[in-house]
Amino acid sequence: MSKDNDEMVVTPWEVKGKIDYDRLIEEFGTQRIDKKLLDRIYKITGEKHFMLDRELFFSHRDLDWALKEYEKGNRFIIYTGRGPSGNVHIGHLVPWIFTKWWQEKFDTRLYFQLTNDEKFWFDQDLTFDKVKQLTYDNALDVIAVGFEPENTFIIQDIEHIDMMYEIAVQVAKKVTFSTARAVFGFENSMNIGGIFYPSMQAVPAFLHSWIYGKKTPCIIPCAIDQDPHWRITRDVAEKLGYYKPASIQNKFVPGLQEGGKMSSSNPMSAVYTTDTPKMARKKVMAAFTGGRDTADEQRKLGANPDICSVFKYYNFIFMPDDKELADIEKKCRGGEMLCGECKQILAPRIMKFLEEHQERREEAKERLHEFSAARLRDEIRR
């Protein structure tokens, strides 16, 4: 967690203020992805990815080690997840889209954890029935990204506790309350479920090794605010006979409103996967930009894409072509394009994206069982 005069706050439950990623690397103790590591990734994958090139995935823990193990023939698994506390928005999809590419390029298995226990314990207003419904809804969004069931296992903590508890109790025995309190800021008012939860968060990093009896490296793609969860996992890994999980962290997708924060209390600040295309267009057309007060002033002085939420949406998902993005930026800064014109380019792209995602989301309702981690129970019994 970090907080000072610039009011930057980054925890697993809250992100606000102006984000200084250099400072987060220093405070969290991660490493920046440098050109040497990037070249190594591309040598293996044989293909570049714009999220890496644009430094949207910008830091890591032990990624170089995991790639070295891979080159020696010790293939890794991938672990990521989602806390189902509400509907999924486009910002949530960024690490999932990257994870899908990563999984395909390395031809490996993904364990996707839906932490419904965490959200039930940490959100006092969230009922048990509601968190179960959100777990179902969020799982549809995971599948709609395009993962294939052969190598993708969705773990729902409450439903699949039978295959998680043996590892969780071993983790719990190695983690003191003082350690958990130091990492997560627990206070005496925290219920005992929340205090136990970091043990559950650690399980998917070790689950494959436990099932198959072979130490297997793990890489966790995630937004950097989730990094504290796996500090504890890394602390106990070797004590339990597992490898420390590696990780690769992405930057935050900003909100559509001024200040850059996505907020459930302000539905106009984010485009949700359940929004109608018409509603998504409305949100884009109302988005905060880096434009000037008048059209004449903007044509004369240009706009500022550095603070523009529309340009950032292009950067993260909707304009993967670097030449096209550079052209938009040039026209923006040079006053050749006004903000309304720029929004008119983004809006149909988001609308098309939602239409296709929602179609796959509907199809996923008949396929949930194909992705369920319950399939692993037979492997455990062997």
DOROGU-853347 format. One line per field, with one value per residue (C-alpha): x, y, z; residue in one letter; residue number from 1. Coordinates in Angstrom, 1 decimal, padded with zeros to 4 digits. Example, Ala and Ser with C-alpha at 12.3 -4.5 7.8 and 13.67 -1.06 7.14 Angstrom:
REM DOROGU-853347
c1 <- 012.3 / 013.7
c2 <- -004.5 / -001.1
c3 <- 007.8 / 007.1
residuo <- a / s
num <- 1 / 2
//
This chain:
REM DOROGU-853347
c1 <- 000.0 / 001.2 / -000.2 / 001.2 / 000.6 / -000.3 / -003.0 / -002.0 / -003.5 / -003.0 / -004.2 / -006.0 / -009.3 / -008.8 / -007.0 / -007.2 / -005.1 / -002.5 / -000.7 / 003.1 / 004.2 / 007.9 / 007.1 / 004.9 / 007.8 / 010.0 / 007.5 / 006.1 / 009.6 / 008.9 / 011.2 / 010.5 / 010.2 / 013.3 / 014.2 / 016.3 / 013.4 / 011.0 / 013.3 / 013.5 / 009.7 / 009.3 / 012.0 / 009.9 / 006.5 / 007.5 / 005.1 / 004.9 / 002.0 / 001.0 / 000.3 / 003.9 / 005.3 / 003.3 / 004.4 / 000.8 / 002.3 / 005.3 / 006.7 / 007.3 / 008.6 / 010.9 / 009.5 / 013.1 / 013.5 / 010.2 / 011.2 / 014.5 / 012.7 / 010.5 / 013.5 / 014.9 / 011.6 / 010.0 / 006.8 / 004.8 / 001.1 / -000.8 / -003.0 / -005.2 / -008.6 / -011.4 / -013.3 / -017.0 / -018.2 / -020.0 / -020.4 / -017.3 / -016.1 / -013.8 / -010.8 / -011.2 / -010.8 / -007.3 / -005.3 / -007.7 / -007.1 / -003.3 / -003.6 / -005.3 / -002.5 / 000.1 / -001.7 / -001.8 / 001.8 / 003.2 / 000.5 / -000.1 / -002.8 / -004.7 / -006.3 / -008.8 / -009.9 / -013.2 / -012.8 / -016.4 / -015.4 / -013.2 / -015.9 / -018.5 / -016.1 / -014.8 / -018.1 / -020.5 / -023.4 / -022.9 / -025.3 / -024.4 / -027.1 / -025.8 / -022.2 / -023.2 / -025.1 / -022.1 / -019.8 / -022.0 / -022.2 / -018.5 / -017.7 / -019.6 / -017.4 / -014.3 / -015.4 / -016.5 / -012.9 / -012.3 / -010.5 / -010.7 / -011.9 / -009.1 / -006.6 / -008.8 / -010.1 / -012.3 / -012.1 / -015.0 / -013.6 / -016.8 / -018.0 / -014.5 / -013.3 / -012.8 / -009.9 / -008.4 / -008.6 / -005.7 / -003.3 / -005.0 / -004.6 / -000.9 / -000.5 / -002.4 / -000.1 / 002.9 / 001.4 / 001.2 / -001.5 / 001.2 / 002.4 / -001.1 / -001.9 / 001.4 / 000.6 / -003.2 / -003.7 / -006.2 / -007.8 / -009.4 / -012.9 / -012.0 / -013.9 / -011.9 / -012.9 / -011.1 / -008.0 / -008.0 / -008.6 / -004.9 / -004.5 / -007.1 / -005.6 / -002.3 / -003.9 / -004.0 / -000.3 / 000.4 / -002.6 / -001.1 / 002.0 / -000.1 / -002.4 / 000.4 / 003.1 / 005.7 / 007.0 / 005.7 / 006.4 / 003.5 / 003.1 / 000.4 / -000.7 / -002.5 / -003.0 / -000.3 / -002.8 / -003.2 / 000.5 / 000.3 / -001.8 / 001.1 / 003.8 / 002.5 / 002.2 / 005.8 / 006.9 / 005.5 / 006.1 / 009.5 / 008.5 / 005.8 / 008.0 / 006.7 / 008.3 / 007.6 / 005.1 / 006.3 / 004.1 / 003.6 / 001.8 / -000.3 / -001.3 / -004.8 / -007.3 / -008.6 / -012.2 / -014.2 / -014.8 / -012.4 / -010.0 / -009.5 / -011.3 / -013.7 / -016.4 / -019.5 / -021.2 / -020.8 / -021.9 / -020.8 / -017.2 / -016.9 / -018.2 / -019.6 / -019.8 / -023.6 / -024.1 / -026.2 / -024.2 / -026.4 / -025.5 / -021.8 / -022.0 / -023.6 / -020.8 / -018.1 / -019.8 / -019.9 / -016.3 / -013.6 / -011.0 / -007.9 / -009.7 / -009.7 / -012.6 / -013.6 / -013.2 / -011.3 / -008.8 / -008.3 / -007.7 / -005.1 / -003.4 / -004.2 / -005.5 / -003.7 / -004.1 / -002.0 / -005.0 / -007.7 / -009.8 / -010.8 / -007.2 / -006.4 / -009.1 / -007.5 / -004.2 / -005.3 / -007.6 / -009.3 / -006.4 / -003.7 / -002.2 / 000.7 / 000.5 / -003.2 / -002.7 / 000.2 / -001.9 / -004.7 / -002.3 / -000.7 / -004.0 / -005.1 / -002.0 / -002.0 / -005.6 / -006.6 / -009.1 / -011.7 / -012.7 / -016.2 / -014.6 / -012.3 / -015.2 / -017.1 / -014.2 / -014.1 / -017.9 / -018.6 / -015.5 / -016.7 / -020.3 / -019.0 / -016.8 / -019.7 / -022.0 / -019.5 / -018.6 / -022.3 / -023.0 / -020.2 / -021.4 / -024.8 / -023.2 / -021.2 / -024.3 / -024.4 / -020.7 / -019.9 / -019.5 / -016.8 / -014.6 / -015.3 / -012.4 / -014.6 / -013.1 / -009.9 / -011.4 / -010.8 / -007.2 / -006.8 / -008.3 / -005.7
c2 <- 000.0 / 003.5 / 006.8 / 010.3 / 013.9 / 012.9 / 010.6 / 007.6 / 004.5 / 001.0 / -002.0 / -005.2 / -003.5 / 000.2 / 002.1 / 005.9 / 009.0 / 009.7 / 006.4 / 006.4 / 003.1 / 003.6 / 004.2 / 001.1 / -001.0 / 000.3 / -000.1 / -003.5 / -004.8 / -006.0 / -005.6 / -003.7 / -005.7 / -004.6 / -005.0 / -008.1 / -009.9 / -008.7 / -010.1 / -013.4 / -013.6 / -012.9 / -015.4 / -018.1 / -016.9 / -016.0 / -013.1 / -009.7 / -008.5 / -004.8 / -004.9 / -005.8 / -003.4 / -000.5 / -001.4 / -002.1 / -005.2 / -003.5 / -005.4 / -008.9 / -011.2 / -014.1 / -014.2 / -014.6 / -017.7 / -019.2 / -018.7 / -020.3 / -023.3 / -023.5 / -023.5 / -026.5 / -028.4 / -027.7 / -026.1 / -023.7 / -023.4 / -020.0 / -018.8 / -015.7 / -014.9 / -012.6 / -011.6 / -011.7 / -008.6 / -007.0 / -007.1 / -007.4 / -004.3 / -003.9 / -003.1 / -006.5 / -008.1 / -006.7 / -009.3 / -012.0 / -011.2 / -011.2 / -014.4 / -016.1 / -015.1 / -016.2 / -019.6 / -020.2 / -019.2 / -021.4 / -024.2 / -024.5 / -025.0 / -022.1 / -022.2 / -019.4 / -018.7 / -017.1 / -015.9 / -015.9 / -016.7 / -013.6 / -011.3 / -012.7 / -012.2 / -008.7 / -007.1 / -006.8 / -005.8 / -008.8 / -011.7 / -015.3 / -015.7 / -012.6 / -013.7 / -017.1 / -015.3 / -013.0 / -016.1 / -017.6 / -014.3 / -013.6 / -017.2 / -016.5 / -013.5 / -015.6 / -018.2 / -015.4 / -014.2 / -017.3 / -019.8 / -023.4 / -026.0 / -028.5 / -026.4 / -024.1 / -024.9 / -022.4 / -022.8 / -021.5 / -021.4 / -022.3 / -025.0 / -026.5 / -026.3 / -030.1 / -029.9 / -026.8 / -027.3 / -029.6 / -027.1 / -024.1 / -025.5 / -026.2 / -022.6 / -021.2 / -023.0 / -021.2 / -017.7 / -015.7 / -013.1 / -010.5 / -011.2 / -011.1 / -007.9 / -006.3 / -007.2 / -006.5 / -004.0 / -006.3 / -004.6 / -006.3 / -005.8 / -008.1 / -011.4 / -014.6 / -015.7 / -012.7 / -013.4 / -017.0 / -016.0 / -015.4 / -019.2 / -019.8 / -017.3 / -019.3 / -022.6 / -022.4 / -021.6 / -025.0 / -027.0 / -028.5 / -029.6 / -031.2 / -033.1 / -034.5 / -034.9 / -032.8 / -029.4 / -027.1 / -023.4 / -021.0 / -017.6 / -015.2 / -012.4 / -009.7 / -006.0 / -004.7 / -004.0 / -007.7 / -008.4 / -008.4 / -011.6 / -013.5 / -012.1 / -014.4 / -017.2 / -016.8 / -016.6 / -020.1 / -021.8 / -023.3 / -024.3 / -026.5 / -027.9 / -025.8 / -023.3 / -019.6 / -018.4 / -015.9 / -013.0 / -010.4 / -007.2 / -004.8 / -001.2 / -000.1 / 000.7 / 004.2 / 005.1 / 007.2 / 010.1 / 012.8 / 011.6 / 008.2 / 006.1 / 003.3 / 003.2 / 001.0 / 004.0 / 005.8 / 003.5 / 006.1 / 005.6 / 002.1 / 000.1 / -003.2 / -006.4 / -006.5 / -002.9 / -002.7 / -001.4 / 001.7 / 002.4 / 001.8 / 004.4 / 006.9 / 006.4 / 006.9 / 010.1 / 011.4 / 010.4 / 012.8 / 013.9 / 016.0 / 018.5 / 022.3 / 024.6 / 025.4 / 023.8 / 026.8 / 026.7 / 022.9 / 023.3 / 026.0 / 024.4 / 020.7 / 018.4 / 016.3 / 012.5 / 011.9 / 012.6 / 011.5 / 008.4 / 007.8 / 007.6 / 005.3 / 002.9 / 002.8 / 002.1 / -000.8 / -002.7 / -001.1 / 000.0 / -002.7 / -001.4 / 001.0 / 003.0 / 003.7 / 004.7 / 007.0 / 008.6 / 009.3 / 010.8 / 013.0 / 014.3 / 014.9 / 016.8 / 018.8 / 019.9 / 018.0 / 015.9 / 017.1 / 015.0 / 014.3 / 012.8 / 010.7 / 009.4 / 008.5 / 006.2 / 004.5 / 004.0 / 001.6 / -000.5 / -000.9 / -001.6 / -004.3 / -005.8 / -006.0 / -007.5 / -010.3 / -010.8 / -011.0 / -013.5 / -015.7 / -015.0 / -016.5 / -019.5 / -020.0 / -020.7 / -024.2 / -024.7 / -023.9 / -027.5 / -027.9 / -025.5 / -026.5 / -027.5 / -030.3 / -032.2 / -032.4 / -034.5 / -037.7 / -036.7 / -036.2 / -039.6 / -041.4
c3 <- 000.0 / -000.8 / 000.3 / 000.6 / -000.5 / -004.1 / -002.5 / -004.5 / -002.8 / -004.3 / -002.4 / -003.5 / -002.6 / -003.5 / -006.2 / -006.4 / -007.0 / -009.7 / -010.2 / -010.3 / -011.7 / -011.1 / -007.4 / -007.3 / -008.7 / -005.9 / -003.1 / -004.2 / -005.0 / -008.6 / -011.6 / -014.7 / -017.9 / -019.9 / -023.5 / -022.8 / -021.2 / -023.9 / -026.6 / -024.7 / -024.6 / -028.3 / -029.2 / -027.6 / -028.7 / -032.2 / -032.1 / -030.5 / -028.4 / -028.3 / -024.5 / -023.9 / -026.6 / -025.1 / -021.5 / -020.4 / -018.9 / -017.3 / -014.3 / -013.1 / -010.4 / -011.4 / -015.0 / -016.3 / -014.0 / -015.2 / -018.9 / -018.2 / -016.7 / -019.7 / -022.0 / -020.0 / -020.6 / -017.2 / -018.5 / -016.3 / -015.6 / -015.5 / -012.7 / -012.6 / -011.3 / -010.4 / -007.3 / -008.2 / -006.4 / -009.3 / -013.1 / -015.3 / -017.1 / -020.0 / -017.7 / -016.1 / -019.5 / -020.2 / -018.2 / -019.4 / -023.1 / -022.5 / -020.5 / -023.4 / -025.8 / -023.2 / -022.8 / -026.5 / -027.2 / -024.4 / -024.9 / -021.2 / -018.6 / -017.0 / -013.5 / -013.2 / -009.6 / -008.8 / -005.3 / -004.1 / -000.5 / -000.4 / -001.7 / 000.7 / 003.7 / 002.7 / 001.5 / 004.4 / 002.0 / -000.3 / 000.5 / -000.1 / -002.8 / -004.6 / -004.6 / -006.0 / -008.8 / -009.5 / -009.6 / -012.3 / -014.3 / -014.1 / -015.2 / -018.4 / -019.1 / -018.6 / -021.1 / -023.5 / -023.8 / -025.9 / -023.7 / -024.7 / -022.1 / -022.7 / -020.9 / -018.8 / -015.4 / -013.5 / -009.8 / -007.7 / -004.1 / -002.3 / -004.7 / -005.0 / -001.4 / -001.3 / -003.7 / -002.2 / 001.6 / 002.0 / 000.5 / 002.2 / 005.7 / 005.1 / 003.9 / 006.9 / 009.3 / 007.9 / 007.9 / 011.2 / 011.8 / 012.2 / 008.6 / 007.2 / 009.1 / 007.8 / 004.2 / 004.1 / 006.9 / 008.8 / 011.8 / 014.8 / 013.2 / 010.3 / 010.4 / 010.8 / 007.3 / 005.8 / 007.9 / 006.6 / 003.0 / 001.9 / 002.4 / -000.3 / -002.6 / -002.6 / -003.5 / -007.4 / -007.5 / -006.0 / -007.1 / -010.3 / -008.5 / -005.7 / -008.1 / -010.3 / -007.7 / -009.7 / -008.8 / -011.6 / -012.1 / -012.1 / -013.7 / -012.5 / -014.9 / -012.8 / -012.2 / -009.9 / -007.1 / -006.6 / -006.1 / -002.2 / -002.3 / -003.8 / -001.5 / 001.1 / -001.4 / -002.3 / 001.4 / 002.1 / -001.2 / -000.5 / 003.0 / 001.6 / -001.2 / -004.1 / -006.4 / -005.7 / -008.3 / -010.8 / -012.0 / -014.6 / -013.7 / -015.9 / -015.5 / -014.7 / -017.4 / -016.5 / -016.1 / -018.6 / -016.3 / -015.2 / -012.6 / -014.2 / -011.6 / -012.4 / -009.7 / -009.2 / -007.7 / -011.0 / -013.8 / -016.4 / -015.4 / -017.1 / -019.9 / -018.5 / -020.5 / -019.8 / -021.1 / -024.3 / -027.2 / -027.2 / -023.5 / -024.3 / -027.0 / -024.6 / -022.1 / -024.8 / -026.1 / -022.5 / -021.7 / -020.4 / -023.0 / -023.2 / -025.4 / -025.2 / -024.2 / -027.7 / -031.2 / -032.5 / -029.6 / -030.1 / -033.8 / -033.0 / -030.0 / -030.3 / -027.5 / -024.9 / -025.4 / -022.3 / -020.1 / -022.5 / -021.4 / -025.0 / -026.2 / -023.3 / -024.4 / -027.8 / -026.2 / -024.0 / -026.3 / -029.2 / -031.4 / -031.4 / -034.7 / -033.7 / -037.0 / -036.6 / -032.9 / -033.9 / -036.6 / -034.1 / -031.6 / -034.3 / -035.4 / -031.8 / -030.8 / -034.0 / -033.8 / -037.0 / -035.1 / -032.5 / -029.6 / -031.0 / -034.1 / -032.0 / -030.0 / -033.2 / -034.1 / -030.7 / -030.1 / -033.0 / -032.0 / -028.5 / -029.7 / -032.0 / -029.3 / -026.9 / -029.5 / -030.2 / -026.5 / -025.5 / -028.2 / -026.8 / -023.3 / -024.2 / -025.7 / -022.5 / -020.5 / -022.1 / -021.7 / -018.0 / -017.1 / -019.7 / -017.8 / -014.3 / -012.1 / -010.7 / -013.7 / -011.7 / -008.9 / -010.9 / -011.3 / -007.6 / -006.8 / -009.0
residuo <- m / s / k / d / n / d / e / m / v / v / t / p / w / e / v / k / g / k / i / d / y / d / r / l / i / e / e / f / g / t / q / r / i / d / k / k / l / l / d / r / i / y / k / i / t / g / e / k / h / f / m / l / d / r / e / l / f / f / s / h / r / d / l / d / w / a / l / k / e / y / e / k / g / n / r / f / i / i / y / t / g / r / g / p / s / g / n / v / h / i / g / h / l / v / p / w / i / f / t / k / w / w / q / e / k / f / d / t / r / l / y / f / q / l / t / n / d / e / k / f / w / f / d / q / d / l / t / f / d / k / v / k / q / l / t / y / d / n / a / l / d / v / i / a / v / g / f / e / p / e / n / t / f / i / i / q / d / i / e / h / i / d / m / m / y / e / i / a / v / q / v / a / k / k / v / t / f / s / t / a / r / a / v / f / g / f / e / n / s / m / n / i / g / g / i / f / y / p / s / m / q / a / v / p / a / f / l / h / s / w / i / y / g / k / k / t / p / c / i / i / p / c / a / i / d / q / d / p / h / w / r / i / t / r / d / v / a / e / k / l / g / y / y / k / p / a / s / i / q / n / k / f / v / p / g / l / q / e / g / g / k / m / s / s / s / n / p / m / s / a / v / y / t / t / d / t / p / k / m / a / r / k / k / v / m / a / a / f / t / g / g / r / d / t / a / d / e / q / r / k / l / g / a / n / p / d / i / c / s / v / f / k / y / y / n / f / i / f / m / p / d / d / k / e / l / a / d / i / e / k / k / c / r / g / g / e / m / l / c / g / e / c / k / q / i / l / a / p / r / i / m / k / f / l / e / e / h / q / e / r / r / e / e / a / k / e / r / l / h / e / f / s / a / a / r / l / r / d / e / i / r / r
num <- 1 / 2 / 3 / 4 / 5 / 6 / 7 / 8 / 9 / 10 / 11 / 12 / 13 / 14 / 15 / 16 / 17 / 18 / 19 / 20 / 21 / 22 / 23 / 24 / 25 / 26 / 27 / 28 / 29 / 30 / 31 / 32 / 33 / 34 / 35 / 36 / 37 / 38 / 39 / 40 / 41 / 42 / 43 / 44 / 45 / 46 / 47 / 48 / 49 / 50 / 51 / 52 / 53 / 54 / 55 / 56 / 57 / 58 / 59 / 60 / 61 / 62 / 63 / 64 / 65 / 66 / 67 / 68 / 69 / 70 / 71 / 72 / 73 / 74 / 75 / 76 / 77 / 78 / 79 / 80 / 81 / 82 / 83 / 84 / 85 / 86 / 87 / 88 / 89 / 90 / 91 / 92 / 93 / 94 / 95 / 96 / 97 / 98 / 99 / 100 / 101 / 102 / 103 / 104 / 105 / 106 / 107 / 108 / 109 / 110 / 111 / 112 / 113 / 114 / 115 / 116 / 117 / 118 / 119 / 120 / 121 / 122 / 123 / 124 / 125 / 126 / 127 / 128 / 129 / 130 / 131 / 132 / 133 / 134 / 135 / 136 / 137 / 138 / 139 / 140 / 141 / 142 / 143 / 144 / 145 / 146 / 147 / 148 / 149 / 150 / 151 / 152 / 153 / 154 / 155 / 156 / 157 / 158 / 159 / 160 / 161 / 162 / 163 / 164 / 165 / 166 / 167 / 168 / 169 / 170 / 171 / 172 / 173 / 174 / 175 / 176 / 177 / 178 / 179 / 180 / 181 / 182 / 183 / 184 / 185 / 186 / 187 / 188 / 189 / 190 / 191 / 192 / 193 / 194 / 195 / 196 / 197 / 198 / 199 / 200 / 201 / 202 / 203 / 204 / 205 / 206 / 207 / 208 / 209 / 210 / 211 / 212 / 213 / 214 / 215 / 216 / 217 / 218 / 219 / 220 / 221 / 222 / 223 / 224 / 225 / 226 / 227 / 228 / 229 / 230 / 231 / 232 / 233 / 234 / 235 / 236 / 237 / 238 / 239 / 240 / 241 / 242 / 243 / 244 / 245 / 246 / 247 / 248 / 249 / 250 / 251 / 252 / 253 / 254 / 255 / 256 / 257 / 258 / 259 / 260 / 261 / 262 / 263 / 264 / 265 / 266 / 267 / 268 / 269 / 270 / 271 / 272 / 273 / 274 / 275 / 276 / 277 / 278 / 279 / 280 / 281 / 282 / 283 / 284 / 285 / 286 / 287 / 288 / 289 / 290 / 291 / 292 / 293 / 294 / 295 / 296 / 297 / 298 / 299 / 300 / 301 / 302 / 303 / 304 / 305 / 306 / 307 / 308 / 309 / 310 / 311 / 312 / 313 / 314 / 315 / 316 / 317 / 318 / 319 / 320 / 321 / 322 / 323 / 324 / 325 / 326 / 327 / 328 / 329 / 330 / 331 / 332 / 333 / 334 / 335 / 336 / 337 / 338 / 339 / 340 / 341 / 342 / 343 / 344 / 345 / 346 / 347 / 348 / 349 / 350 / 351 / 352 / 353 / 354 / 355 / 356 / 357 / 358 / 359 / 360 / 361 / 362 / 363 / 364 / 365 / 366 / 367 / 368 / 369 / 370 / 371 / 372 / 373 / 374 / 375 / 376 / 377 / 378 / 379 / 380 / 381 / 382
//
